[in-house]
């Protein structure tokens, strides 16, 4: 039995890997498109003639050339300091030979814009990954050709302000909007899948009344169609299971009366038959008793599957019930050289429980362990409580010392009529009906508990039953 942490059909699973994957794909795609847009703004282009830089650059260029030609390097350096100040700008005055008049090395990322400087007085502007450069080619009043290069390290805010017109506040707002949009779109796609997944888990746990959340059907898209198909599938499964249960219940009930009459007829026949017919009569009685036991178990299973009446529920002392079951089991086990040992806490009470159903579950588990434990060995039964927030739960462990069950069959042993084959390969070698563990599973499920089986090292099988002590 696979326990599910989902408490209802409308429960939402935590954000999982699918949500993260879809969100990241959307988010990174939008960011990649934005990065492509910004990258497309890189490169060299002309500054419009109406731009402030276009009107400011010729004047700066004339003053720089005048300072250099009239006062030499010292005068130009002083002019540069007074102009640049603490702005971080770099000013280069390049002569007709392509050399800076102050013998400063021209940065390699600005060489292309220096060589491409236009002779028609237009200003070139270039954004690179490391800097922003502008070049202006002119001729001084003395007739000497120059190129004025103004360079500044690239600052993200200024770059965004120049390319998208908003700077960092604009970029931050866009990033927040993109994130929120991607989150909403991802939730719009993934949330219905999580809703259907929650419903599927509850169906797998045995609740066939669950349907996909109703809001999914209002989407009118492929996910709505998936929810409709899921509901149709569960409806057909529910109808099939109801038909199966009704058939078992009806057949079992109808056969019970003829079996009772057959048993009485055999008893009368025994009184009138000759002694040589005794062996045949004993065989007939064993077969009839076997069929009668099978019918009784089928009726018990059918009663459990249809649900336990709330009127029959009361507080049950599980400690006392387990002690009685173990005492009966130990008495039966001694006839075949085996024993049952109990370690139990006292005073464990299960609220709103069906005593007959719990007794049937415990008896079937203990008797199954007695049947399969090795000759001369014992069956260990442990009853304890485990503290769980906000209440506690009862734990019953039943361990035998037999050959165990193949790992791939541990879940199947709780299915009706399933029996593990003996080493000979014949499942009939096990004289059980294959209904004991199925009855135990259904009885525990009706009390909101779990039952699991696991192999124990070095040998043996352990069945663990967990029951909440209080009915929340």
N, C-alpha and C positions, 0 to 999 in steps of 0.2 A: 504494500500500500504506500503510495507516494504522498506524503503530507504536503499541503499547499499553504503558503503564507498569505494567500489572497483570501480576504474575508468575505467578499461579495462580488457579484457580477459587475458592479460599477467601480470596483476598487481599481486604483491606478498603481501600476508597478513603478518603482523609482526609475529615474532617468537612466536608461540602459545604453548599451553600446550602439544600438541602432539609432537612438535619438542623437547621441554624440556624433556618430558618423554623418548622418544627414545634415545636422546643424553645421558641422565643420565644412562639409562640402559646399553648402550654400554660402556660408560666411567667407570661406577662402575664395570661392568663385567671384563673389562681389568684390572682395579686396583685390583679387588679381585683375579684374576689369578696371578698377580704380587705379591700380599701379600701372596698367598699360596706358591709361589715359595720361597719367603724370609723366610716364616715360616719353610719350609722344610729344609732350611739351618741351622736352630737352632738345638741344641742338641750337643751330644758329638761325636767326631771323632778323629782319629789318625792324627797327623801331619806327612806328608811325610818326610823321612829321609834326603832328599836333601834340605829341608826348612832351612832357616837361623836360625829359632828358635831351630831347632833340633840340630844344631851344637853349638849354643850359650848356651842353657840351662844346659848341663853337667858342663860347666866351672863355670857358676854362682852358681850351686848347690854345687860344691866342695869348692869354696871360701866361700860361706855362712856357710857350715858345719865347715870349718877350723876356720873361725872367731868366731863361737860360741864355739867350743871345746877348742880353745886356749885362748880366751879372755872373754868368757861368754856373758851375755846379752848385756853388754855395747859395746863390740866389734861388735856384730851382728847388734845392732841398728846403730852404726856408719857406718858399711858396707851397711846397707839398705839405709841410708840417702845418702851416696855417690853414690849408684847405681840408686836409684829411682829419687832423686832430685825433680824437679817440674813436673814430667811427669804424676802424678796422679796414678801411679801404686801402688799396695799393695802387699807386699812380706810376705809370711808366710813360716816358716820352721817347719814342723810338725814331731814330733818324732814317735817312733814305737808304742806309746800308743794312737796316734791320737790326741795329744794335741800340740798346738803351743808352741814352746820353750820360747817365750816371753809372754806367757799367754794371747795372744790376742784371742778373740772369733772368731771362723771361721764362715764366713757368711753362712747362711743356703743354699743359692743358689749355693754354691761351695762345699758343703759336698759330694755331689754325685760324683764329679770328683776326690775328695781326696780319697774316698773309692775305686774308680775304677782305681786308679793309677796302672800302669802295672809294673811288676817286670822285664821285659825284656829290660828296658831302653827306651822304646818308650814314646813319649810325647802325652798326651791327650789334646785336645782343645775343649772348650765348649762355645757356644754362647747362652746366655739366653736373656730374655726380659730386664734385668736390668744390666747385666755385661758380661764380657768376661773373662774366666778363663782358665789357662793352668796348668797341674800337671805333675811332673816328679819324679818318685820314684827311689831312689838310695841308696847306702851304702857308708858311709864315709870310709876313710883309717883306722879309728879306729875300723871299724866293726859295727858301729851303723846304723840302718836303718832310713831313712828320706824320707819325701815327700816335695818337693818344690812346693809351690802354688803361682802363679803369677796371680793377679786379677786386672782388671781395669773396672771402670764404662763404660757401653756401650755408645758409641758415634755413631750416625747414619752414619756419613761419613765414619768412620773406618769400621763399620759393612758392609756397602755397598761395600767398597773397598775390603774387605776380601771375600765377598760372590759373588758379581757380577763383581768385578774387575774394577769398575770405580768411586766409591764414589759418592758424591753429584752431581758433574757435569754430570756424566753419568745418575744418577737418574733423574735430572732435564731435561736433553735432552729427555730421554725416556718418561717422563710425558708430555712434550710439543708435541712430536710426536704422542703419544696416543690421546691427546686432539684434535689435528688437524685432525687425521684420523677419530675419532668418529664424529667430527663436519662435515667433508666432507661426511661420510657415512650417517649421519642423514639427511643432506641437500639433498643428492641424493635420499633418500626415501621419504622425506616429501614434498620437493618442488613441485613435480608433483601433489601431493594431494592438495596443496594450489592453484595451477594453475587451477585444475578442480573445486575446491571450488569457486574460483573467477568467473569462467565462469558460474557455477550454480547460483550464486547470481544474475548475470546479466540477466540470463534467467528468474529467479523468478521475476525480476523487469520489465519483458516484452520484453527484447531484444532477439528475437529468431534467430538473425543472428550470435550470438556468438558461437564459437567452442572452444574446448580445445586447449591449446597451441600446436603448431606444433612440438616443440622439444620433447614432451612426446611420440609421435608416433615413434620416432627414437630409443627408448630405447629397443624395442623388448622384453618386459617382461609383467607381469600381469598388471602393471600400464598403459602400452601402450594399452593393450586390454580394460582396463577400459575407457580410453580416447576415443577409437574407439566406444565403446558401448554408451558412453555419446553423442558423435557427432551423432550417428545414432538415438538415442532417440530424440534429439533436432530437427533433420531433419524431423522426422516423426511428431513431434509436430508442427513444422513450416508449414508442408504441410497440416496438419489437420486444423490449424488456418486459413491459406490462403483459403482453401476450404470453411470453415465456413463463412469467411468474403465475399467471392465471391458469395456464395449462398444468404446471406442476402442482399447484394447489388443488385444482379440480380432480386431476388424476389420483393424487394421493388420498384425497378425501373419499372419492368414490371407491377406491380399492380397499379402504380400511374395513368397511363392513363385511365384504366377502371374505377377507382374510380372517376376521374374527369368527365368522361362521365356519370357515375351513379348519381353524384350530379346534373349535368345539367338536367338529365332525371327526377329527383325528383322535381326540380323546375318547369319543364313543366307540370308534372303530377299534381302538386298542383293547377295549374290554371284550370285544367279540371276536377278535382275530386269533388265529392259532399262534403258538410260540414261535414257529419258524418265520412269521412275518414281522417279528420285533425289529430286526435290523432295518428292514425297509421302512417301517413306520418311524423309526428314529431319524432316518435320513430325510424323510418327508417333513418331520417336525422341525429339523434344523433349517431346511430350506424355507419353510413357512415363517419361522422366527426371523430369519435373515431378511425376508421380504417385509415383514412387519416392522422390523427395526428401520429399514430403509424408508418405508412410508412415514414412520414417525418422525424421522429426521427431515424428510421433505416437508412435512407439515410445519415443523418447527422453523425451518428456513423460510418457508412461505410467510409464516406469521411475522417473522423478524423483518423480512423485506417489505411487507406492507406497512410497517411502522408499529411502534409500541404505543399502547394506549396510555395517555397521561394519568388515567384513573388508577392504573396498576403500579404507578411509580411511587416510591417512598424512600426514605433514608435507609441505606443498606450497610450493615457492618461488614465491610470487605474482609477484615482480619478474621472474623469468626467464620465467614463463608469459606474462605480459602482453607482454614484449618479443618473444616468438615470435609471438603473435597479431598484434601491431602490424606486425611485419615482413611477415607473410603478407598482412595487410590493405593495407599500403602498396604491395606488389607488384601486388595486384589493382586498387587504385585508380588506379595509373598508366595502366592500359589505357583509362581513361575521363577522363584529364586531371585527376585528383584526387590527393591525397596524405594520409598519416597521419603526424602528428608526436607524439613521446612525450617526456614529462618524468617520470622515475620515480626513486624512491629505491630503493636496492639492499638486498638482504637482508631483504625482508618475507616472512615465513614464516607460513602458515596451518596451525595444528595440526589433526590429525584431519580432514582434508579429502579430498574426492574430486576428483582432478586432472581426470578426464574431464568431470565436471559443471561445474567452474569454467572449464575451457577452453571448453566449449560456451556458457556464459553470456557470457564475454568476447567470443568470436567473434561471437555473435549481436548483441551490443550494437555492436561496432565495425563489422560489415558493415551493420547497419541505418543507422548514421551515414554510412557511405560512400555508401549508396544514396540518401540524402535530402539530403546536402550539395550545395550549388550547384556546377555545373560550373566547373572551374578553382580551386575553393577547397580547403580542407584540413579534416581532422578532428583536433582536439586531444585527446590522451589524457594524463591526469595521474594518477600513482599516488603516494600519500603515506600517511603514518601520522598519526594524531591520538591524543594522549595522553588516555586516559579512566581514571578511578579505578575499580578498582585496576590495570587493564591498558590496553593500547593497541588501536586498531582501524585496519584498512587502509581507505583511501578511494580509489576509482577513479572518476575523472570523465571522461566521454566527451562531447565537445561538437562538434556539426556546425554548418554555416552555411547551413542550408536555411530553409524557410519556417516551421518550427515546427509546433506542434500546437495546435488550439483549446483554451483553458483547460478547458472542460467535458469534454474527452476525454482529459486527461492520465492519469487513473486507468484508463480503459478500454483504453488501448493495450496493457496487459499481459494482457488477456483473450485466450484462444485464439480464433483466426480473426478477430480484430478488425483491420480495416485502415482507415486514414484515407482518405477519399475524395480523389481528385485534384480540382483546380479544375474539371475537366470534369464532375465529379459521379459518375464511374464508379470504384468501388473496384478494379475489375479492372485499371485502368491501372497500379496497383502490382503488380508481378509476384511479390511475396512471398506466402508462404502464411499469414501472420498468426499464426505459431506461434513465431517467434524470440524475441520479448520474453516470451511466456508461459513458454518454456523457461528463459530467463534468470531470471525471477522465481522459478520453482520451485526452480531450482538454488541461488540465493542464499538462499531461505527455508530450504532443507535445511541450510545452513551457519549458521543463526541470524543472518543478515544482513538488510539492508533495501535496497530499490532504489526510487528515485523519479525522476520526470522533471519537468523544469520548462523553461519557455521562457526564453531569454536575450535581453537587450536588446543591440543593436538587432534582431538576427535570430539564429535558430538554436535548437536544442534541446539541453539538457544532461541526461544520465542519470548519476545519482550512486549508486554501489554502496558500501555500508558493510559490512565484515566484521570480526568479532572475530578477533584473531590467536591467541588462546588459547581452549581449550575448557574452560570452567569446569564 
